[in-house]
């Protein structure tokens, strides 16, 4: 029976072969940036859940730069980046006022 994914054909033209090589490199770079974005957001959420105000504010500042740079490159939409920053900012602010 068939295994799941269809076998990819090799491009005939030299420009197509080059494009396939470039796609592998770009895919790896985009995957790395996507992972960096998600890790930065996750670290802030963990600090908020732990109730550590100083660590949360410190990680939030670092997270903002990561989120902005990744959204500028088009890995995630700018509105998603703004939404994530806004929601985390609200969580960090409530943590600061609660303490």
N, CA, C and O atoms as a GROMACS GRO file, in nm:
protein
  396
    1UNK      N    1   0.083  -0.119   0.000
    1UNK     CA    2   0.000   0.000   0.000
    1UNK      C    3   0.088   0.125   0.000
    1UNK      O    4   0.209   0.119   0.016
    2UNK      N    5   0.020   0.239  -0.019
    2UNK     CA    6   0.092   0.367  -0.022
    2UNK      C    7   0.129   0.407   0.119
    2UNK      O    8   0.052   0.386   0.212
    3UNK      N    9   0.248   0.467   0.136
    3UNK     CA   10   0.295   0.510   0.269
    3UNK      C   11   0.239   0.642   0.318
    3UNK      O   12   0.270   0.642   0.437
    4UNK      N   13   0.192   0.724   0.300
    4UNK     CA   14   0.131   0.848   0.342
    4UNK      C   15   0.161   0.964   0.252
    4UNK      O   16   0.072   1.019   0.187
    5UNK      N   17   0.286   1.001   0.249
    5UNK     CA   18   0.323   1.118   0.169
    5UNK      C   19   0.364   1.074   0.028
    5UNK      O   20   0.434   0.974   0.014
    6UNK      N   21   0.321   1.145  -0.073
    6UNK     CA   22   0.367   1.112  -0.208
    6UNK      C   23   0.514   1.150  -0.224
    6UNK      O   24   0.562   1.246  -0.162
    7UNK      N   25   0.584   1.074  -0.307
    7UNK     CA   26   0.726   1.100  -0.328
    7UNK      C   27   0.743   1.228  -0.409
    7UNK      O   28   0.676   1.248  -0.511
    8UNK      N   29   0.834   1.314  -0.364
    8UNK     CA   30   0.858   1.440  -0.435
    8UNK      C   31   0.947   1.414  -0.556
    8UNK      O   32   1.041   1.335  -0.551
    9UNK      N   33   0.914   1.481  -0.664
    9UNK     CA   34   0.993   1.468  -0.786
    9UNK      C   35   1.104   1.573  -0.785
    9UNK      O   36   1.087   1.682  -0.732
   10UNK      N   37   1.215   1.538  -0.843
   10UNK     CA   38   1.325   1.633  -0.854
   10UNK      C   39   1.297   1.729  -0.969
   10UNK      O   40   1.255   1.686  -1.076
   11UNK      N   41   1.321   1.857  -0.947
   11UNK     CA   42   1.299   1.954  -1.056
   11UNK      C   43   1.399   1.930  -1.169
   11UNK      O   44   1.512   1.888  -1.145
   12UNK      N   45   1.356   1.957  -1.291
   12UNK     CA   46   1.443   1.937  -1.407
   12UNK      C   47   1.534   2.056  -1.430
   12UNK      O   48   1.654   2.041  -1.455
   13UNK      N   49   1.478   2.174  -1.422
   13UNK     CA   50   1.557   2.293  -1.452
   13UNK      C   51   1.653   2.326  -1.338
   13UNK      O   52   1.626   2.297  -1.221
   14UNK      N   53   1.764   2.385  -1.374
   14UNK     CA   54   1.864   2.422  -1.275
   14UNK      C   55   1.808   2.522  -1.176
   14UNK      O   56   1.840   2.518  -1.057
   15UNK      N   57   1.724   2.614  -1.224
   15UNK     CA   58   1.666   2.714  -1.135
   15UNK      C   59   1.571   2.648  -1.035
   15UNK      O   60   1.561   2.691  -0.920
   16UNK      N   61   1.502   2.544  -1.078
   16UNK     CA   62   1.414   2.470  -0.988
   16UNK      C   63   1.491   2.392  -0.883
   16UNK      O   64   1.451   2.385  -0.767
   17UNK      N   65   1.604   2.334  -0.926
   17UNK     CA   66   1.688   2.260  -0.829
   17UNK      C   67   1.745   2.356  -0.725
   17UNK      O   68   1.750   2.324  -0.607
   18UNK      N   69   1.788   2.475  -0.771
   18UNK     CA   70   1.841   2.574  -0.678
   18UNK      C   71   1.732   2.619  -0.582
   18UNK      O   72   1.758   2.635  -0.462
   19UNK      N   73   1.610   2.639  -0.633
   19UNK     CA   74   1.500   2.682  -0.548
   19UNK      C   75   1.471   2.577  -0.441
   19UNK      O   76   1.441   2.611  -0.327
   20UNK      N   77   1.478   2.450  -0.477
   20UNK     CA   78   1.455   2.343  -0.381
   20UNK      C   79   1.561   2.343  -0.271
   20UNK      O   80   1.530   2.322  -0.154
   21UNK      N   81   1.687   2.369  -0.311
   21UNK     CA   82   1.793   2.377  -0.212
   21UNK      C   83   1.771   2.495  -0.119
   21UNK      O   84   1.789   2.483   0.003
   22UNK      N   85   1.732   2.610  -0.174
   22UNK     CA   86   1.708   2.728  -0.093
   22UNK      C   87   1.591   2.707   0.002
   22UNK      O   88   1.594   2.754   0.116
   23UNK      N   89   1.488   2.638  -0.045
   23UNK     CA   90   1.370   2.614   0.038
   23UNK      C   91   1.403   2.536   0.164
   23UNK      O   92   1.347   2.561   0.270
   24UNK      N   93   1.494   2.441   0.152
   24UNK     CA   94   1.536   2.362   0.269
   24UNK      C   95   1.600   2.454   0.372
   24UNK      O   96   1.570   2.444   0.491
   25UNK      N   97   1.687   2.542   0.326
   25UNK     CA   98   1.757   2.634   0.417
   25UNK      C   99   1.659   2.734   0.480
   25UNK      O  100   1.666   2.760   0.601
   26UNK      N  101   1.570   2.790   0.399
   26UNK     CA  102   1.474   2.888   0.450
   26UNK      C  103   1.376   2.825   0.548
   26UNK      O  104   1.337   2.887   0.647
   27UNK      N  105   1.336   2.701   0.519
   27UNK     CA  106   1.244   2.631   0.608
   27UNK      C  107   1.308   2.610   0.745
   27UNK      O  108   1.243   2.626   0.848
   28UNK      N  109   1.437   2.574   0.746
   28UNK     CA  110   1.508   2.554   0.872
   28UNK      C  111   1.519   2.684   0.950
   28UNK      O  112   1.503   2.685   1.072
   29UNK      N  113   1.546   2.794   0.881
   29UNK     CA  114   1.558   2.923   0.947
   29UNK      C  115   1.424   2.968   1.005
   29UNK      O  116   1.418   3.017   1.117
   30UNK      N  117   1.318   2.950   0.927
   30UNK     CA  118   1.185   2.990   0.974
   30UNK      C  119   1.140   2.906   1.092
   30UNK      O  120   1.077   2.957   1.184
   31UNK      N  121   1.170   2.777   1.089
   31UNK     CA  122   1.134   2.688   1.200
   31UNK      C  123   1.205   2.730   1.327
   31UNK      O  124   1.146   2.728   1.435
   32UNK      N  125   1.332   2.768   1.315
   32UNK     CA  126   1.408   2.812   1.430
   32UNK      C  127   1.349   2.940   1.490
   32UNK      O  128   1.336   2.952   1.612
   33UNK      N  129   1.315   3.034   1.404
   33UNK     CA  130   1.258   3.160   1.453
   33UNK      C  131   1.121   3.139   1.517
   33UNK      O  132   1.088   3.202   1.617
   34UNK      N  133   1.041   3.050   1.458
   34UNK     CA  134   0.908   3.020   1.512
   34UNK      C  135   0.922   2.959   1.651
   34UNK      O  136   0.845   2.991   1.742
   35UNK      N  137   1.020   2.872   1.667
   35UNK     CA  138   1.045   2.808   1.797
   35UNK      C  139   1.091   2.912   1.899
   35UNK      O  140   1.049   2.908   2.015
   36UNK      N  141   1.178   3.003   1.857
   36UNK     CA  142   1.229   3.108   1.946
   36UNK      C  143   1.115   3.196   1.996
   36UNK      O  144   1.111   3.233   2.114
   37UNK      N  145   1.023   3.230   1.907
   37UNK     CA  146   0.906   3.312   1.941
   37UNK      C  147   0.821   3.242   2.046
   37UNK      O  148   0.788   3.299   2.150
   38UNK      N  149   0.787   3.117   2.018
   38UNK     CA  150   0.698   3.043   2.108
   38UNK      C  151   0.762   3.019   2.244
   38UNK      O  152   0.694   3.022   2.346
   39UNK      N  153   0.893   2.996   2.246
   39UNK     CA  154   0.964   2.974   2.371
   39UNK      C  155   0.963   3.102   2.455
   39UNK      O  156   0.944   3.096   2.577
   40UNK      N  157   0.984   3.216   2.390
   40UNK     CA  158   0.985   3.344   2.463
   40UNK      C  159   0.849   3.371   2.527
   40UNK      O  160   0.842   3.415   2.642
   41UNK      N  161   0.742   3.346   2.453
   41UNK     CA  162   0.607   3.367   2.505
   41UNK      C  163   0.580   3.270   2.620
   41UNK      O  164   0.523   3.308   2.722
   42UNK      N  165   0.620   3.145   2.602
   42UNK     CA  166   0.595   3.043   2.703
   42UNK      C  167   0.670   3.073   2.833
   42UNK      O  168   0.617   3.049   2.942
   43UNK      N  169   0.791   3.126   2.822
   43UNK     CA  170   0.868   3.159   2.942
   43UNK      C  171   0.801   3.268   3.025
   43UNK      O  172   0.800   3.262   3.148
   44UNK      N  173   0.744   3.368   2.958
   44UNK     CA  174   0.674   3.474   3.029
   44UNK      C  175   0.550   3.418   3.098
   44UNK      O  176   0.523   3.451   3.213
   45UNK      N  177   0.475   3.333   3.027
   45UNK     CA  178   0.354   3.274   3.086
   45UNK      C  179   0.388   3.189   3.208
   45UNK      O  180   0.314   3.190   3.307
   46UNK      N  181   0.499   3.115   3.203
   46UNK     CA  182   0.540   3.034   3.318
   46UNK      C  183   0.574   3.122   3.438
   46UNK      O  184   0.538   3.091   3.551
   47UNK      N  185   0.644   3.233   3.412
   47UNK     CA  186   0.682   3.324   3.521
   47UNK      C  187   0.558   3.388   3.583
   47UNK      O  188   0.554   3.409   3.704
   48UNK      N  189   0.458   3.420   3.500
   48UNK     CA  190   0.334   3.479   3.552
   48UNK      C  191   0.259   3.377   3.638
   48UNK      O  192   0.209   3.411   3.745
   49UNK      N  193   0.252   3.254   3.590
   49UNK     CA  194   0.183   3.150   3.668
   49UNK      C  195   0.254   3.121   3.800
   49UNK      O  196   0.190   3.090   3.900
   50UNK      N  197   0.388   3.132   3.798
   50UNK     CA  198   0.464   3.110   3.920
   50UNK      C  199   0.448   3.227   4.018
   50UNK      O  200   0.474   3.212   4.138
   51UNK      N  201   0.406   3.342   3.967
   51UNK     CA  202   0.385   3.459   4.052
   51UNK      C  203   0.511   3.540   4.077
   51UNK      O  204   0.516   3.622   4.168
   52UNK      N  205   0.614   3.517   3.995
   52UNK     CA  206   0.742   3.588   4.011
   52UNK      C  207   0.737   3.718   3.930
   52UNK      O  208   0.755   3.717   3.808
   53UNK      N  209   0.713   3.829   3.999
   53UNK     CA  210   0.694   3.957   3.932
   53UNK      C  211   0.820   4.006   3.862
   53UNK      O  212   0.814   4.049   3.747
   54UNK      N  213   0.933   4.001   3.930
   54UNK     CA  214   1.057   4.055   3.872
   54UNK      C  215   1.100   3.974   3.750
   54UNK      O  216   1.141   4.029   3.648
   55UNK      N  217   1.091   3.842   3.762
   55UNK     CA  218   1.131   3.757   3.650
   55UNK      C  219   1.036   3.774   3.533
   55UNK      O  220   1.078   3.773   3.417
   56UNK      N  221   0.907   3.790   3.562
   56UNK     CA  222   0.808   3.807   3.455
   56UNK      C  223   0.831   3.936   3.378
   56UNK      O  224   0.824   3.938   3.255
   57UNK      N  225   0.860   4.046   3.451
   57UNK     CA  226   0.883   4.172   3.382
   57UNK      C  227   1.013   4.169   3.300
   57UNK      O  228   1.020   4.226   3.191
   58UNK      N  229   1.114   4.102   3.354
   58UNK     CA  230   1.241   4.090   3.282
   58UNK      C  231   1.224   4.007   3.155
   58UNK      O  232   1.271   4.045   3.048
   59UNK      N  233   1.154   3.892   3.168
   59UNK     CA  234   1.132   3.807   3.051
   59UNK      C  235   1.038   3.873   2.950
   59UNK      O  236   1.051   3.851   2.830
   60UNK      N  237   0.945   3.954   2.999
   60UNK     CA  238   0.853   4.023   2.909
   60UNK      C  239   0.929   4.122   2.820
   60UNK      O  240   0.899   4.134   2.702
   61UNK      N  241   1.025   4.192   2.878
   61UNK     CA  242   1.104   4.288   2.800
   61UNK      C  243   1.183   4.216   2.690
   61UNK      O  244   1.190   4.264   2.577
   62UNK      N  245   1.241   4.100   2.724
   62UNK     CA  246   1.314   4.023   2.624
   62UNK      C  247   1.220   3.966   2.518
   62UNK      O  248   1.252   3.960   2.400
   63UNK      N  249   1.101   3.923   2.564
   63UNK     CA  250   1.004   3.864   2.474
   63UNK      C  251   0.958   3.965   2.370
   63UNK      O  252   0.936   3.928   2.254
   64UNK      N  253   0.943   4.091   2.409
   64UNK     CA  254   0.897   4.194   2.315
   64UNK      C  255   0.992   4.208   2.196
   64UNK      O  256   0.948   4.220   2.082
   65UNK      N  257   1.123   4.206   2.222
   65UNK     CA  258   1.219   4.221   2.113
   65UNK      C  259   1.214   4.100   2.020
   65UNK      O  260   1.220   4.115   1.898
   66UNK      N  261   1.202   3.981   2.078
   66UNK     CA  262   1.195   3.859   1.997
   66UNK      C  263   1.069   3.860   1.910
   66UNK      O  264   1.075   3.831   1.791
   67UNK      N  265   0.957   3.894   1.971
   67UNK     CA  266   0.829   3.894   1.900
   67UNK      C  267   0.831   3.997   1.786
   67UNK      O  268   0.785   3.969   1.676
   68UNK      N  269   0.885   4.116   1.813
   68UNK     CA  270   0.890   4.219   1.710
   68UNK      C  271   0.980   4.178   1.594
   68UNK      O  272   0.944   4.198   1.478
   69UNK      N  273   1.095   4.122   1.625
   69UNK     CA  274   1.187   4.085   1.516
   69UNK      C  275   1.130   3.972   1.431
   69UNK      O  276   1.146   3.972   1.309
   70UNK      N  277   1.064   3.875   1.495
   70UNK     CA  278   1.007   3.763   1.419
   70UNK      C  279   0.889   3.810   1.334
   70UNK      O  280   0.873   3.765   1.221
   71UNK      N  281   0.806   3.900   1.388
   71UNK     CA  282   0.692   3.947   1.310
   71UNK      C  283   0.738   4.038   1.195
   71UNK      O  284   0.674   4.041   1.090
   72UNK      N  285   0.847   4.111   1.215
   72UNK     CA  286   0.900   4.194   1.107
   72UNK      C  287   0.949   4.109   0.990
   72UNK      O  288   0.943   4.152   0.874
   73UNK      N  289   0.996   3.989   1.019
   73UNK     CA  290   1.042   3.899   0.914
   73UNK      C  291   0.929   3.825   0.846
   73UNK      O  292   0.949   3.756   0.746
   74UNK      N  293   0.808   3.839   0.901
   74UNK     CA  294   0.692   3.778   0.837
   74UNK      C  295   0.667   3.634   0.876
   74UNK      O  296   0.587   3.566   0.812
   75UNK      N  297   0.733   3.586   0.980
   75UNK     CA  298   0.712   3.448   1.024
   75UNK      C  299   0.573   3.436   1.086
   75UNK      O  300   0.500   3.340   1.058
   76UNK      N  301   0.536   3.532   1.169
   76UNK     CA  302   0.402   3.542   1.224
   76UNK      C  303   0.345   3.677   1.182
   76UNK      O  304   0.421   3.771   1.158
   77UNK      N  305   0.216   3.686   1.172
   77UNK     CA  306   0.151   3.810   1.132
   77UNK      C  307   0.169   3.915   1.241
   77UNK      O  308   0.174   3.883   1.360
   78UNK      N  309   0.180   4.040   1.199
   78UNK     CA  310   0.203   4.148   1.295
   78UNK      C  311   0.088   4.162   1.395
   78UNK      O  312   0.110   4.202   1.510
   79UNK      N  313  -0.033   4.130   1.354
   79UNK     CA  314  -0.146   4.138   1.445
   79UNK      C  315  -0.139   4.030   1.553
   79UNK      O  316  -0.178   4.053   1.667
   80UNK      N  317  -0.090   3.911   1.516
   80UNK     CA  318  -0.072   3.804   1.615
   80UNK      C  319   0.034   3.845   1.716
   80UNK      O  320   0.018   3.822   1.836
   81UNK      N  321   0.140   3.906   1.669
   81UNK     CA  322   0.246   3.952   1.759
   81UNK      C  323   0.192   4.058   1.854
   81UNK      O  324   0.221   4.054   1.974
   82UNK      N  325   0.115   4.152   1.802
   82UNK     CA  326   0.059   4.258   1.886
   82UNK      C  327  -0.039   4.199   1.987
   82UNK      O  328  -0.043   4.243   2.102
   83UNK      N  329  -0.118   4.101   1.945
   83UNK     CA  330  -0.215   4.037   2.035
   83UNK      C  331  -0.144   3.964   2.148
   83UNK      O  332  -0.184   3.974   2.264
   84UNK      N  333  -0.038   3.891   2.114
   84UNK     CA  334   0.037   3.818   2.217
   84UNK      C  335   0.102   3.914   2.316
   84UNK      O  336   0.098   3.891   2.437
   85UNK      N  337   0.161   4.022   2.265
   85UNK     CA  338   0.224   4.121   2.353
   85UNK      C  339   0.121   4.186   2.444
   85UNK      O  340   0.147   4.207   2.562
   86UNK      N  341   0.006   4.218   2.389
   86UNK     CA  342  -0.098   4.284   2.466
   86UNK      C  343  -0.149   4.194   2.578
   86UNK      O  344  -0.164   4.239   2.692
   87UNK      N  345  -0.175   4.069   2.547
   87UNK     CA  346  -0.229   3.977   2.647
   87UNK      C  347  -0.128   3.951   2.758
   87UNK      O  348  -0.163   3.946   2.876
   88UNK      N  349  -0.001   3.932   2.720
   88UNK     CA  350   0.101   3.908   2.821
   88UNK      C  351   0.128   4.033   2.904
   88UNK      O  352   0.156   4.023   3.023
   89UNK      N  353   0.120   4.148   2.842
   89UNK     CA  354   0.138   4.273   2.915
   89UNK      C  355   0.031   4.287   3.022
   89UNK      O  356   0.059   4.328   3.135
   90UNK      N  357  -0.092   4.253   2.987
   90UNK     CA  358  -0.202   4.260   3.084
   90UNK      C  359  -0.179   4.164   3.200
   90UNK      O  360  -0.205   4.197   3.315
   91UNK      N  361  -0.130   4.043   3.168
   91UNK     CA  362  -0.105   3.944   3.274
   91UNK      C  363   0.006   3.991   3.368
   91UNK      O  364  -0.003   3.975   3.489
   92UNK      N  365   0.111   4.050   3.309
   92UNK     CA  366   0.223   4.098   3.391
   92UNK      C  367   0.178   4.216   3.478
   92UNK      O  368   0.220   4.228   3.593
   93UNK      N  369   0.092   4.303   3.423
   93UNK     CA  370   0.044   4.418   3.499
   93UNK      C  371  -0.044   4.374   3.616
   93UNK      O  372  -0.034   4.429   3.725
   94UNK      N  373  -0.130   4.276   3.594
   94UNK     CA  374  -0.215   4.228   3.704
   94UNK      C  375  -0.130   4.162   3.812
   94UNK      O  376  -0.162   4.170   3.931
   95UNK      N  377  -0.022   4.098   3.771
   95UNK     CA  378   0.070   4.036   3.867
   95UNK      C  379   0.138   4.146   3.949
   95UNK      O  380   0.157   4.130   4.070
   96UNK      N  381   0.173   4.256   3.887
   96UNK     CA  382   0.240   4.366   3.955
   96UNK      C  383   0.145   4.435   4.054
   96UNK      O  384   0.185   4.471   4.164
   97UNK      N  385   0.019   4.452   4.015
   97UNK     CA  386  -0.076   4.518   4.105
   97UNK      C  387  -0.120   4.427   4.218
   97UNK      O  388  -0.152   4.475   4.327
   98UNK      N  389  -0.121   4.297   4.194
   98UNK     CA  390  -0.162   4.202   4.298
   98UNK      C  391  -0.057   4.195   4.410
   98UNK      O  392  -0.091   4.172   4.526
   99UNK      N  393   0.067   4.214   4.374
   99UNK     CA  394   0.175   4.202   4.473
   99UNK      C  395   0.196   4.331   4.547
   99UNK      O  396   0.282   4.338   4.634
   0.00000   0.00000   0.00000
